[in-house]
């Protein structure tokens, strides 16, 4: 007898729409309901005998009971591996979020400095504004040029009156980066190493 749609949904919901064998989730995989004790071995359709499985795992398991280890892999070790992988992904995402937040904060600190030095006041909500192109360039530049250097280049632009946009600052930053790369190349050649080894 086929399982009802409601029963299948309840099992999926209970298992967080995640394959209980490999840890993959919907919509990345097609989920099915698997019998823990196979019907062929007398297992019933009671919810406690049902688990969420992706199509691949369910097909591979077929009608074998869970305690029959075909691959020799310990299910406990597999579960620990899945949990570790999940922890690493969460940590990686946390680091990416922190880095994105840092870049955003530093970008707006530099924008505030740039606008204040040019005598531009914030809007009624206290927010500073800048052109989209300048904002994008500044945020990306912070990934390879320290904030203090960019601020120094802003001072240079202000002294020279090049304040219409951030083109002068961008030129200074690119020159600084090119000089650093050339110095690293010279150091590598002096030490007898090829620059491509870095």
N, C-alpha and C positions, 0 to 999 in steps of 0.2 A: 504494500500500500504506500502511495506517495505521501510525503510530508506536506502539511498545509503551508501556505505562504506565511501565515502568522507564526507558525512554529519555527520555520526557517529564519524569519526576521528576528524573533526573540533570541535565537541562538546566536545570530550575527551580532545583535546588540549586546548580549551578555559578554561576548568575546571581543568587543570593541572593533568589529569588522576587520579582524586580524587573523591570519592563518595561525593556528595554534601549533603547527609543526615547524614552519620556517620563519614566521614573524612578518611576512609581507602583508600589506594592507590593500583594501579596496581604495581607489579604483585601479591600482597598479596591477592587480591580478583579479581573475574571476573567482569568486568565493562559492563554495559549496558546503553543504552540511554533511559531515561524515559520522558514521556510527563507530563509537569507540570499540565496543564489542560488535563485530560485524553481524549482520543479519544471518549470514550463513553459519555463524557459530552460536546462534540463538539470541543475539542482541535485539532489543526492542527499540521502539521509537520514542521512549521516554526522554525528556530533555536532558536528564543527567547522563544519558548514554550518547548524547549528540555533541559534536564540537565543530567549530568552524575550520575549514580547510580550503586551501587554494586548489584549483583544478589539478595542478601538477602533483602536489603532495597526495591528494586523494587518489589520483590515478596510480601513483607509485605505490601507495599503501595497499590498494586494492582491498581484498577481503581478509588480509592478515591482521591478527590481533596486535595491539600496540606493544605487548611484551615480547613479541618476536622481532629481534633486531637482525635485520637482513644485512645491513652495511657494516655492522660491527661498531658503529658510532654510538657512543653513550648518549641517550637523550638528555641526561642531566648536563653533560658537557655542552651539548648543542644549545640548551636553554641558557646556560651561562654565557656562551658566545653571543647569542642574540641580545641578551641584556647588556653585555659589554659594548656591542656595536651600537645599540641604542644610546648608551651613556656617552659614547664618543661623538655620535652625531649631535646630541644635545649640547655637549661641550663646544663642539665646533661652531654650531649655530650661535651659542652665547658669545663666543669670541668675535664672530663676524658682526653681531649686533653691537657689541661694545666698541669695536673699531669704527663702525659706521656712525655711532653716536659721537665718538671722539672727533671724527672728521667733520661732522656737522657742527659741533660746538666750536671747533677751531676756525672753521670757515666763517661762521657768524661773528666771532671775535675779531677776525681780520676785517670783515666788512664794516663792522661798527667803528673800528679804528680808522679805516680808509675814509668813511663818510664823515666822521668827526673832524679829522684833519683837513678835509676839503670844505668844512663848514656846512655840511648837509645835515639837517635835523631829521630825527625819526618822525614817522607819521603819527597820527593822532593816537594810535594804540601803542606807541613807543617802539615800533619796529623799524629797523633800517631796511632800505631797499637797495637793490643792485640789479643790473641787467642780467638776463638769463645766461648769456654767453660768459660774462665775467664770473658769475656764480659757479657755473660748471667748470670753468677753467681753474678757478681758485681751489675748488674742492678736489679736483683731480691732482693739482700740483702739490697739495698737502700730502699726497701719497709718496712723493719722491723728494720733496724739498721741505726742510724744517720750517715750522711756523716763524721762528725768529728771523730766518733768512728772508722769508717773504715780507715780513714787516720792515726789515732793513731795506729791501728793494722798494717798498712803498715810500719810505723816507726819501730815497734817492729820487723817485718819480716826483714827489712833492717839491723837492728842492729845485728840480728842473722844470716844474710847471707842466709835467706830462700827466695830467689828472683827469682827462676826459674819460678814459677807461683804463683797463689793466694791461694794455699792450706793452707799455714800457716795463712794467713789473714782470710780465711774461718773458720779455727779451732778456732781462737781467737773470731771471731764474734759469732759462735755457742755457745761457752762457755759463752760469755757475755749474750746471750739471755737466755740460760738455767739458769744462776745465777739469772737473773731478774725474770724469771718465778717462780723459787724456792722461792725467796724473797716475791713475791706477794702471793704465796700459804701460806707461813708462816704467813704473815700479816693477811690474810683472816682467817686462823685458830685461830690466837691470838685474833682477833676481834669477833670470834664465828660465822663467816660466812663460808659457803661452797664455795670453789673456783669456783664451777660450776655456782654460782649465777652471775658471772661476764659476 
